[in-house]
Amino acid sequence: MNIGKTLFAQLMDFLPWATFTRIVERHGGDRYVKSLACTEQFRVMAFAQLTYRESLRDIEVCLSAQAAKCYHMGFRYEIKRSTWPMPTRRGIGGFTPNSLRV
C-alpha cells in the first residue's frame, strides 16, 4: 500500500501557487465562481494534459475511475462534467490568453 503522495500531487507542489493566486485575484478569476475555482480548474486541465485526455467525457471518466485518489491528487471534491464546461468557454478560469502574461 502506497502511503506517499501521487506523482501528480508532487508535480503540483512545484507550481508557484502564491503567484497563481495573485494573478487570479488581480484579474478577478474567481469573481463569479459558484463551484469550480480557478485552482481546481487548473488542476483538472493539467491532469488532462499530462494524461493525454481528449474530451470532457474522457477527463470525467478518468477522474471518476481514480475517485479514491482524487483528494490526494489535490482535488477537493468530485469533478463532474457539468461543473466546468462553462468556465472553460470564458477562457481558463475566466482568463483570456492576454491576461496570463506575468
N, C-alpha and C positions, 0 to 999 in steps of 0.2 A: 504494500500500500504506500502510495506516494504521499508524503506529508509536506513537501515543499511547494513553492509557487509554480504555476504553469509557465511555460515559455512565453505565452502571450502576456501574462501579467509582468514578467520580468522585462519584456520589451517596453511595456507601457510605463514602467518605473523610470526608464531613461529619458522620457519626454519631459520638457520643462513645463510642468503643469501651472506654475505660477505665471509664466509668460502667457500661456494659453488662456488662463482665467482673466488676465489683464486685457488681452485682446477681445475676449468675449464681452467684458464689461465696457470697454471703450466703444464697441460697435453695437451694443445692445442686443447681442445674440440670443440671450435668454429672456428678453423682454416679454414676449407673448407666448412663452412656452408653457404648456399645461402638463405634459407628461414626459417628454424626452429632451433632457438638457443637452447642451452642445457637447459636453464631455462624453455623455453616453453615446450620442450620435457619432462622434469622432471614433470612439472605441468600436462601434459597430462597423463603420466604414473601414477602419484599419484592419479589423478582423476579416472583413470581406475581401480586402485587397490581398492580405497575406495568405488567405486560403483559396484564392482564385475563384471566388463566388461570382456568378454572372447575373443573378436576378434577385429580386426581393424575396421571392418564394424560396430560392436556394439558400439565401442567407438565413431566413427564418427556420428552415428545416435543419440546417447545420447547427444553429444555436440551440434549437429545441432538443436536438439529439444529445447535446452536451449540457443539458439543463442543470445537472448536479454540479457542474464545474463553472457555471456562468458567474456565480458570485466570486469565486476565487480568481476568475479572469478579470474582474473589475466591474462587471455589470451588476448594478444594484437591484434590478428586478428583471423579470422575464421580458424579452424583446419580442413584440408582436409586429407583424407586418402593418397592421392598422395604425400603429403609433408613430411611425416615422417616415412614410412616404410624403406626407405634407411638408415637413421641414425641408426635405430633400428638393422639393420643387422650388423653394425660395432660394436655394443655394445651401451649402453645407452649414447647418446650424444658423441659417439666416445670413451667412456670409456670402458675399459675391467674390469672384476671383480678385477684384481690385482691393477689397478690404483685408485680404490675407497677407498683404505685404507688410513687413515689420519695419 
